[in-house]
Amino acid sequence: MLPQLCYAESDPARLAAIAEAGVSCVLSADKRGANAQRFTSDGGWIVSESGKEVSHNKFPIKVTLPADPDGVSRVCEARATMASQSDQKEMLKALEVLLRQKPMTQTDSVIWMFGKAPDARGLQFFPDYKSERPEIRFVGAVF
């Protein structure tokens, strides 16, 4: 179950956990089937019985491994609640530093690409510019 906590101000630990969820999703994606193993190595995450959902035990972050039509989960999706629009801007800046590149900007998202075929990977970040407490989403995929 996702903690329903309200954050009045910026919390570096929460921002770090959200960034970790997004980056871990890129590494968890797999053409043969994504898995939540990267989230089980530290005590900060709670994995569902199915192994297809992971929730942070302290912050409002949820990771899912949605199945494709053939039943195989190839992507990893992380959703989180930011404390403010300012935190969302800081997240983008931090990811540019962490990932060592500027993302490609699309209409509703930004994308970082890594590697080359056949193992190229991508991290897509969907910001929320309308909400006071932005509901953001990351999608990690392998191509």
Phi, psi and omega in degrees: 000136182282127178300136179258066183262148178252132181245119183277337183214171182299141179225109183304325180294321178293316179300319179295319180294322179293315178298318178300319180299315180297311181294321178296328177297320178299318182283338181276339180294142181204139180297330180273348179142118178290155176217163185266013185304322181297336182271350183264354185285337175241164185282006184277355186235146178243120182264136178291165179300324181288340183078007183258355178222142179224134177239144176286141184280352182235327187244157181282075180229129178231134179244133176232156177240080185292141181277141171287171179305333179275002177093352181268132177271110183253343180243165178234134182236132177239133177238142182210159176252124178271154180287332185196169173297325179299318177298321179297319177296319178296324178298314179299315179298315181297319179294324177298320178289311182298316184271356175060034176195156174276142180281164170277132182265131174244180182302313185241008183201173171233149185228134170253134178245144182224140174074186181230162178303143010267005184245028179295146181230159178217149174238117180252128182247122178255101179283167177234102183269001185258329187273149175295319175246090187303135173262105184258166179215139173244144171231124176255133183217157173242142185243000000 
